[in-house]
Amino acid sequence: MFQPAERIRREFDLIAPSSGDEWSHNSHYHPYLLRQLPPRLESALDVGCGIGTFSRLLAARADRVVGLDLSPEMIRCARERAAAFLNIDYQVADVLETDLPSAAFDCIASIATLHHMALEPVLMKLKAALKPGGTLLILDLYQGEGISDLPYRALGIPVHHLLRVLRGHQTLPQSAAAQQAWQEHGAGDVYSRVSEVRQIAAAHFPGAQVRKHVLWRYSLVWHQP
């Protein structure tokens, strides 16, 4: 069962002030996602943009970027960090309740967000907002599937520690409220199985590339014909 939007909003409002642009399991895959895009874009949409780290990367190659997030505090932080980017429009919005324009974006990206909602309906909504020739980029956490998946997921532990050292990663200090919000949020998360993602892709996104990554993430990359 998915968490109510109001609960997610409240949790991420508490988490936002201690969120930073330091290396993370999500940002580790930003270069991979960017390699799936052409050098220049007219418009891009970042769903669940958080503090706007990936939105700003998109803004370096897009004429216009729209970043949506449920949390007003996340959007406030994103706007502060993007003061020099005049081509980013951050909006407090629930993608499920937002009327997205049809065939409007050359790129639609969503990172560690879609596990908060039913996957197939939201993917179909994003598909309708993608221009012909546009690219859909999804990166999210996944649920393991049995014994055969355990060695792959276990490999993430040494890789995680090695990359922390190589990247000089330091965790930003968090308030007690933020730590509690993360704990409560993680306890309520529901992740898709990669096999489910592949089934949805086969049914609605012909030619999509669905990959399982070491740091407990999967990606879906699809180029609209």
MIVO-611447 format. One record per residue: x, y, z of N, C-alpha, C, O in turn; residue in one letter. Coordinates in steps of 0.02 Angstrom, whole numbers, padded with zeros to 5 digits, always signed. Layout:
MIVO-611447
XYZXYZXYZXYZa...
***
This chain:
MIVO-611447
+00042-00060+00000+00000+00000+00000+00044+00062+00000+00093+00066+00037m+00027+00111-00042+00067+00171-00048+00049+00221+00007-00008+00225+00029f+00099+00260+00027+00088+00310+00078+00046+00367+00051+00051+00384-00008q+00004+00397+00093-00035+00455+00071+00011+00513+00051+00064+00522+00081p-00011+00552+00002+00030+00607-00022+00046+00657+00034+00101+00684+00036a-00001+00668+00079+00011+00716+00133+00067+00693+00179+00107+00733+00203e+00070+00628+00191+00124+00601+00233+00191+00609+00198+00240+00629+00230r+00194+00593+00134+00257+00601+00097+00279+00674+00097+00338+00689+00106i+00232+00719+00086+00247+00790+00087+00276+00811+00154+00326+00847+00157r+00246+00789+00207+00269+00808+00275+00339+00781+00288+00381+00816+00315r+00351+00718+00269+00416+00688+00281+00471+00724+00242+00524+00738+00270e+00458+00739+00179+00511+00771+00139+00519+00845+00155+00572+00873+00143f+00469+00876+00183+00478+00945+00208+00529+00945+00265+00567+00992+00272d+00529+00892+00306+00577+00887+00361+00646+00867+00335+00697+00889+00363l+00648+00827+00283+00712+00803+00256+00748+00856+00215+00809+00857+00213i+00710+00899+00182+00738+00946+00133+00796+00989+00159+00847+00993+00125a+00792+01021+00218+00845+01066+00239+00914+01033+00246+00965+01067+00239p+00916+00968+00258+00980+00933+00266+00999+00894+00203+01046+00854+00205s+00964+00905+00148+00980+00872+00085+01032+00912+00048+01029+00974+00046s+01080+00877+00018+01133+00912-00018+01148+00879-00085+01116+00830-00104g+01196+00907-00121+01214+00882-00187+01274+00835-00185+01304+00821-00237d+01290+00809-00126+01345+00763-00120+01328+00696-00156+01271+00683-00173e+01380+00656-00166+01371+00592-00200+01319+00549-00164+01316+00547-00102w+01278+00514-00203+01228+00468-00174+01217+00411-00223+01243+00412-00279s+01180+00361-00202+01163+00306-00247+01126+00330-00309+01133+00302-00363h+01086+00382-00301+01050+00410-00358+01097+00449-00404+01097+00438-00465n+01135+00495-00375+01178+00538-00417+01232+00498-00452+01258+00519-00504s+01250+00440-00425+01300+00398-00458+01279+00380-00529+01321+00371-00573h+01213+00376-00541+01188+00356-00606+01166+00415-00650+01141+00405-00705y+01177+00476-00626+01161+00534-00667+01199+00534-00734+01168+00545-00786h+01264+00521-00734+01299+00520-00799+01271+00469-00847+01265+00482-00907p+01252+00410-00821+01222+00359-00864+01158+00384-00895+01147+00375-00955y+01116+00416-00856+01052+00442-00882+01064+00496-00934+01031+00498-00985l+01111+00541-00921+01124+00595-00967+01151+00569-01034+01140+00600-01086l+01187+00514-01032+01213+00485-01095+01158+00460-01141+01170+00447-01200r+01099+00451-01115+01043+00427-01156+01009+00484-01195+00964+00471-01235q+01030+00546-01183+00998+00604-01212+01039+00634-01268+01100+00626-01270l+01007+00669-01315+01045+00706-01366+01079+00766-01334+01062+00785-01278p+01127+00797-01368+01164+00853-01340+01120+00913-01321+01133+00947-01272p+01067+00925-01360+01024+00982-01347+00951+00960-01345+00929+00917-01382r+00914+00992-01299+00842+00979-01291+00806+01046-01290+00833+01097-01269l+00744+01045-01313+00703+01105-01307+00671+01109-01238+00671+01161-01206e+00643+01052-01215+00607+01053-01151+00616+00988-01114+00622+00934-01145s+00618+00992-01048+00626+00932-01006+00583+00939-00944+00570+00995-00920a+00561+00883-00918+00520+00880-00858+00554+00833-00808+00572+00777-00826l+00564+00857-00746+00594+00817-00693+00540+00805-00640+00520+00852-00605d+00516+00743-00635+00461+00726-00589+00490+00702-00523+00529+00654-00521v+00472+00736-00468+00501+00720-00403+00572+00748-00400+00619+00712-00382g+00579+00811-00417+00645+00842-00428+00685+00852-00364+00745+00862-00367c+00652+00849-00305+00689+00860-00243+00721+00928-00241+00690+00979-00257g+00785+00930-00221+00821+00994-00217+00848+01015-00286+00883+01065-00291i+00831+00977-00338+00846+01000-00406+00913+00982-00434+00935+01012-00483g+00947+00933-00405+01014+00915-00430+01012+00894-00503+01051+00919-00544t+00967+00849-00521+00964+00826-00590+00932+00878-00636+00950+00882-00695f+00886+00918-00610+00856+00971-00650+00909+01019-00675+00907+01042-00732s+00957+01034-00632+01010+01081-00653+01055+01050-00706+01080+01085-00750r+01066+00984-00702+01104+00951-00755+01066+00953-00821+01096+00964-00873l+01002+00943-00818+00961+00948-00878+00961+01019-00906+00962+01028-00967l+00961+01068-00862+00958+01138-00883+01021+01159-00922+01019+01208-00959a+01075+01121-00913+01136+01138-00950+01130+01120-01024+01170+01144-01064a+01081+01079-01042+01073+01061-01112+01003+01072-01139+00990+01058-01197r+00957+01097-01097+00888+01108-01118+00871+01182-01116+00895+01219-01073a+00829+01204-01163+00806+01273-01162+00761+01287-01103+00761+01342-01075d+00721+01237-01084+00673+01246-01029+00666+01182-00991+00659+01128-01020r+00667+01187-00924+00659+01130-00880+00604+01146-00830+00603+01199-00800v+00558+01099-00821+00507+01104-00769+00521+01051-00717+00528+00992-00733v+00526+01072-00654+00537+01025-00599+00477+01024-00554+00455+01076-00530g+00450+00964-00543+00391+00956-00500+00411+00918-00437+00448+00869-00440l+00385+00940-00380+00394+00902-00319+00336+00916-00272+00308+00971-00270d+00318+00864-00234+00263+00868-00187+00279+00913-00128+00234+00942-00098l+00343+00918-00111+00364+00952-00050+00380+01026-00062+00425+01042-00100s+00344+01072-00029+00361+01143-00036+00432+01159-00013+00465+01203-00041p+00456+01123+00039+00524+01136+00063+00576+01113+00012+00627+01147+00003e+00564+01057-00020+00610+01035-00073+00613+01087-00129+00666+01103-00154m+00555+01112-00149+00553+01162-00202+00587+01226-00180+00622+01258-00220i+00578+01246-00118+00612+01306-00093+00688+01298-00098+00723+01343-00122r+00713+01240-00076+00785+01227-00081+00809+01224-00154+00862+01250-00171c+00768+01194-00197+00786+01189-00267+00792+01259-00299+00839+01272-00336a+00745+01302-00283+00746+01370-00310+00807+01408-00286+00837+01445-00324r+00826+01399-00223+00885+01433-00196+00948+01411-00233+00991+01452-00249e+00954+01347-00246+01014+01320-00278+01016+01335-00353+01069+01331-00384r+00959+01351-00382+00956+01363-00454+00948+01436-00471+00923+01454-00524a+00970+01480-00426+00961+01552-00437+00993+01575-00502+00970+01623-00533a+01046+01542-00523+01082+01563-00584+01052+01532-00647+01074+01547-00702a+01002+01488-00639+00972+01454-00696+00904+01485-00711+00855+01471-00677f+00902+01527-00761+00840+01561-00779+00793+01517-00819+00736+01536-00832l+00816+01458-00840+00776+01415-00883+00743+01357-00844+00720+01309-00875n+00742+01361-00777+00710+01309-00737+00648+01339-00702+00652+01392-00671i+00594+01304-00708+00531+01324-00674+00513+01269-00624+00491+01215-00644d+00523+01283-00560+00506+01235-00508+00435+01246-00484+00414+01303-00472y+00399+01192-00476+00329+01196-00455+00314+01145-00402+00334+01087-00406q+00277+01167-00350+00251+01120-00300+00190+01086-00331+00139+01118-00343v+00195+01021-00343+00141+00987-00379+00146+00912-00367+00200+00884-00360a+00088+00880-00366+00081+00808-00365+00070+00786-00437+00020+00805-00468d+00116+00748-00464+00111+00730-00535+00046+00694-00551+00020+00699-00606v+00019+00657-00503-00043+00621-00514-00103+00668-00519-00154+00651-00550l-00097+00727-00489-00152+00775-00489-00140+00833-00538-00181+00879-00542e-00085+00830-00574-00067+00884-00620-00085+00867-00692-00072+00811-00714t-00115+00914-00727-00130+00905-00798-00067+00920-00839-00050+00978-00850d-00033+00868-00860+00027+00878-00901+00007+00889-00973-00038+00855-00998l+00038+00937-01006+00021+00948-01077+00040+00888-01120+00090+00855-01107p+00000+00875-01169+00011+00818-01213+00070+00830-01260+00077+00884-01289s+00113+00779-01267+00169+00781-01314+00209+00846-01309+00220+00880-01359a+00230+00863-01248+00259+00929-01236+00334+00928-01220+00367+00980-01226a+00362+00871-01201+00430+00870-01175+00475+00823-01216+00455+00768-01236f+00536+00847-01228+00586+00806-01262+00616+00755-01215+00641+00703-01237d+00615+00769-01152+00640+00723-01101+00596+00726-01040+00579+00781-01017c+00578+00669-01013+00545+00665-00948+00586+00618-00905+00598+00561-00923i+00608+00644-00847+00650+00605-00802+00617+00600-00734+00581+00645-00712a+00629+00545-00700+00605+00537-00632+00654+00492-00595+00668+00436-00617s+00680+00516-00539+00731+00481-00501+00706+00468-00430+00690+00515-00393i+00703+00404-00412+00683+00383-00344+00618+00415-00322+00612+00438-00265a+00569+00416-00366+00505+00447-00352+00446+00402-00366+00397+00401-00328t+00448+00364-00420+00389+00328-00443+00369+00271-00397+00314+00244-00403l+00413+00251-00351+00393+00199-00303+00342+00223-00253+00316+00184-00213h+00328+00288-00254+00276+00315-00209+00206+00309-00238+00158+00329-00206h+00200+00281-00297+00134+00278-00329+00130+00216-00374+00181+00184-00388m+00070+00200-00395+00061+00143-00440+00100+00155-00504+00090+00207-00537a+00144+00109-00522+00192+00122-00576+00160+00128-00645+00174+00176-00681l+00118+00081-00663+00092+00081-00732+00052+00144-00748+00063+00173-00801e+00004+00166-00706-00034+00226-00723+00010+00289-00731-00001+00328-00776p+00059+00297-00686+00099+00358-00691+00145+00355-00752+00158+00406-00784v+00170+00295-00769+00211+00290-00829+00170+00306-00891+00196+00338-00938l+00109+00285-00893+00066+00300-00950+00053+00375-00955+00049+00403-01010m+00046+00408-00898+00036+00480-00898+00098+00516-00924+00092+00564-00963k+00157+00493-00903+00218+00524-00928+00228+00511-01002+00252+00554-01038l+00210+00452-01024+00215+00435-01095+00175+00483-01138+00198+00504-01191k+00114+00500-01115+00071+00545-01153+00099+00616-01157+00083+00653-01204a+00142+00634-01109+00170+00702-01108+00236+00707-01147+00265+00761-01152a+00260+00650-01173+00323+00648-01208+00314+00663-01283+00268+00636-01315l+00357+00705-01310+00354+00720-01382+00375+00659-01423+00412+00616-01398k+00352+00654-01485+00381+00605-01531+00456+00614-01534+00480+00670-01543p+00493+00560-01528+00565+00564-01527+00595+00580-01460+00656+00582-01452g+00552+00592-01409+00575+00609-01342+00600+00548-01303+00591+00491-01325g+00631+00561-01246+00662+00509-01205+00633+00508-01135+00628+00560-01103t+00614+00449-01112+00591+00439-01044+00648+00408-01004+00675+00356-01024l+00665+00438-00947+00719+00414-00904+00692+00401-00835+00669+00447-00801l+00693+00338-00813+00670+00320-00746+00727+00286-00709+00758+00240-00735i+00741+00309-00648+00787+00275-00603+00752+00268-00537+00727+00316-00509l+00750+00207-00511+00714+00197-00448+00741+00136-00412+00781+00097-00439d+00720+00128-00350+00738+00070-00311+00694+00011-00330+00639+00020-00356l+00719-00049-00318+00680-00108-00335+00680-00158-00278+00723-00157-00234y+00631-00202-00280+00625-00256-00231+00658-00318-00259+00647-00337-00317q+00698-00352-00218+00731-00413-00239+00681-00468-00254+00625-00468-00229g+00703-00516-00296+00659-00570-00317+00693-00638-00306+00718-00668-00354e+00693-00661-00245+00715-00728-00232+00790-00736-00226+00828-00688-00227g+00811-00799-00218+00880-00816-00204+00926-00795-00261+00983-00774-00249i+00903-00802-00322+00946-00786-00380+00967-00713-00381+01017-00695-00412s+00930-00671-00347+00944-00600-00347+00991-00580-00290+01020-00525-00292d+01000-00623-00241+01038-00605-00181+01112-00589-00196+01136-00538-00171l+01148-00629-00236+01218-00611-00249+01226-00542-00282+01271-00504-00265p+01181-00526-00328+01184-00461-00363+01174-00404-00314+01210-00355-00315y+01123-00412-00271+01109-00359-00222+01164-00354-00169+01180-00299-00146r+01193-00411-00150+01246-00411-00101+01308-00375-00127+01345-00344-00088a+01320-00378-00192+01377-00343-00221+01374-00268-00209+01425-00234-00208l+01314-00243-00200+01306-00171-00188+01340-00147-00125+01360-00089-00120g+01347-00191-00075+01377-00170-00011+01450-00151-00018+01467-00095+00000i+01494-00195-00045+01564-00173-00053+01571-00116-00104+01614-00072-00095p+01530-00117-00156+01534-00062-00205+01515+00004-00173+01547+00055-00185v+01464+00003-00132+01442+00063-00095+01500+00091-00054+01514+00151-00058h+01533+00049-00015+01587+00073+00029+01647+00098-00011+01678+00147+00008h+01663+00063-00065+01719+00084-00107+01705+00152-00138+01749+00196-00139l+01645+00161-00165+01629+00225-00197+01625+00282-00147+01643+00338-00163l+01603+00268-00086+01603+00320-00034+01674+00347-00022+01684+00407-00015r+01722+00300-00020+01792+00320-00009+01818+00359-00070+01849+00412-00062v+01806+00332-00130+01831+00364-00191+01801+00433-00201+01835+00479-00226l+01738+00441-00183+01703+00505-00192+01713+00552-00134+01691+00610-00136r+01746+00529-00081+01754+00571-00022+01687+00590+00009+01678+00646+00032g+01641+00543+00007+01572+00558+00029+01569+00570+00104+01597+00531+00143h+01536+00623+00123+01523+00638+00193+01448+00652+00200+01420+00693+00164q+01417+00618+00248+01346+00628+00260+01334+00694+00295+01367+00710+00345t+01288+00734+00268+01273+00797+00300+01236+00785+00366+01196+00739+00372l+01250+00827+00417+01214+00819+00480+01139+00830+00471+01118+00874+00434p+01100+00788+00505+01027+00793+00500+00998+00806+00569+01023+00783+00620q+00944+00843+00569+00907+00853+00631+00875+00788+00653+00867+00742+00613s+00856+00785+00717+00822+00726+00742+00756+00715+00705+00737+00658+00692a+00723+00770+00688+00660+00764+00652+00671+00735+00582+00631+00695+00559a+00726+00756+00549+00741+00730+00482+00758+00656+00485+00737+00618+00442a+00798+00637+00535+00816+00566+00542+00754+00523+00553+00747+00470+00524q+00709+00547+00596+00648+00510+00608+00605+00506+00545+00575+00455+00531q+00603+00562+00507+00563+00563+00445+00590+00512+00395+00551+00478+00362a+00657+00506+00389+00687+00457+00344+00669+00386+00365+00652+00344+00324w+00672+00374+00431+00657+00307+00456+00584+00289+00443+00569+00233+00421q+00539+00335+00457+00469+00322+00446+00453+00315+00372+00413+00273+00352e+00486+00356+00331+00474+00353+00260+00498+00287+00231+00462+00255+00192h+00559+00266+00249+00586+00204+00224+00544+00144+00244+00538+00096+00206g+00516+00146+00304+00476+00090+00328+00412+00082+00288+00383+00028+00284a+00388+00136+00258+00325+00133+00221+00333+00127+00146+00283+00124+00110g+00395+00126+00121+00406+00124+00049+00387+00056+00019+00396+00004+00052d+00362+00057-00041+00345-00004-00079+00382+00000-00146+00373+00048-00183v+00423-00051-00160+00463-00050-00221+00437-00102-00271+00412-00155-00252y+00443-00086-00335+00424-00132-00387+00479-00184-00398+00537-00172-00385s+00459-00243-00421+00506-00293-00444+00526-00276-00516+00486-00251-00555r+00589-00289-00532+00613-00274-00599+00574-00314-00651+00562-00289-00706v+00553-00375-00634+00513-00414-00681+00446-00379-00696+00422-00382-00753s+00417-00345-00646+00355-00307-00657+00368-00248-00703+00328-00234-00748e+00424-00214-00693+00442-00157-00735+00450-00181-00807+00427-00148-00854v+00482-00238-00816+00492-00264-00884+00426-00283-00917+00418-00275-00977r+00379-00309-00878+00313-00326-00905+00277-00263-00930+00247-00264-00983q+00280-00210-00890+00248-00147-00909+00282-00119-00971+00249-00095-01017i+00348-00122-00973+00385-00096-01030+00368-00135-01094+00358-00105-01147a+00363-00201-01088+00347-00241-01146+00278-00226-01173+00266-00229-01234a+00232-00209-01128+00163-00196-01148+00153-00127-01178+00113-00118-01224a+00190-00078-01152+00174-00008-01170+00234+00032-01197+00224+00086-01225h+00295+00007-01189+00354+00045-01209+00400+00000-01251+00454-00019-01228f+00378-00015-01312+00417-00061-01354+00488-00036-01366+00499+00022-01385p+00536-00080-01355+00606-00061-01365+00638-00030-01304+00697-00013-01307g+00602-00023-01249+00630+00007-01189+00687-00036-01161+00685-00097-01166a+00736-00004-01133+00792-00038-01100+00780-00035-01025+00779+00019-00995q+00771-00092-00994+00763-00097-00921+00825-00132-00894+00838-00190-00910v+00862-00097-00852+00924-00125-00825+00923-00125-00750+00896-00080-00718r+00952-00177-00721+00962-00182-00649+01033-00158-00634+01080-00181-00665k+01040-00112-00586+01105-00084-00569+01128-00108-00500+01087-00129-00459h+01192-00104-00489+01221-00132-00428+01196-00097-00364+01182-00130-00314v+01191-00031-00366+01174+00006-00305+01099+00007-00293+01069+00060-00281l+01068-00051-00297+00998-00061-00278+00950-00017-00317+00900+00007-00291w+00967-00006-00380+00925+00035-00424+00911-00002-00489+00949-00046-00509r+00857+00017-00522+00845-00005-00591+00834+00057-00633+00817+00110-00607y+00845+00051-00697+00831+00106-00743+00786+00082-00799+00789+00024-00821s+00744+00127-00822+00703+00116-00882+00718+00174-00929+00707+00231-00910l+00741+00159-00988+00756+00210-01038+00715+00193-01100+00720+00138-01127v+00675+00241-01122+00633+00229-01181+00634+00290-01225+00626+00347-01202w+00643+00278-01290+00642+00331-01340+00575+00326-01378+00562+00278-01413h+00535+00378-01371+00470+00380-01406+00481+00380-01481+00520+00422-01506q+00449+00335-01519+00458+00334-01592+00436+00400-01624+00440+00408-01684p
***
